[in-house]
Amino acid sequence: MDIKMTALVLIVTAALIAAFMEIYKKKIRKDNAGRWEIYGVALALSVATSATGYKAFGFEGTLWAIPLYAFLVFTVQFFVNMEIIKSVVKSYAKKKGIEIDLGG
């Protein structure tokens, strides 16, 4: 798999993790998850999906690339979660006439 496809797979993975993390925080933990718990779950998912992707899709690089991929996925999912998903949720709620505070 070339580097462009690797990047695409990692970006999609990060977006899916970001969506799951929003569900985890709001539905599963009902806003009771602490900051470090959220970081830990997101980091664990990033490492697991990066390692799985490396083996399953044949990502570029040596075995040492997995921590780099995990860091990139974690960073991108954090940005996607904070900026994009929260914006979409806020605009949807505003259209429905619901006032919500997502902390950002």
Buried (B, 14 or more C-beta within 10 A) or exposed (E): EEEEEBBEBBBEBBBBBBBBBBEBBEEEBEEEBEEEEBBEBBBEBBBEBBBEBBEEEEBBEEEEBBEEBBBBBBEBBBEBBBEEBBEEBBEEEEEEEEEEEBEE
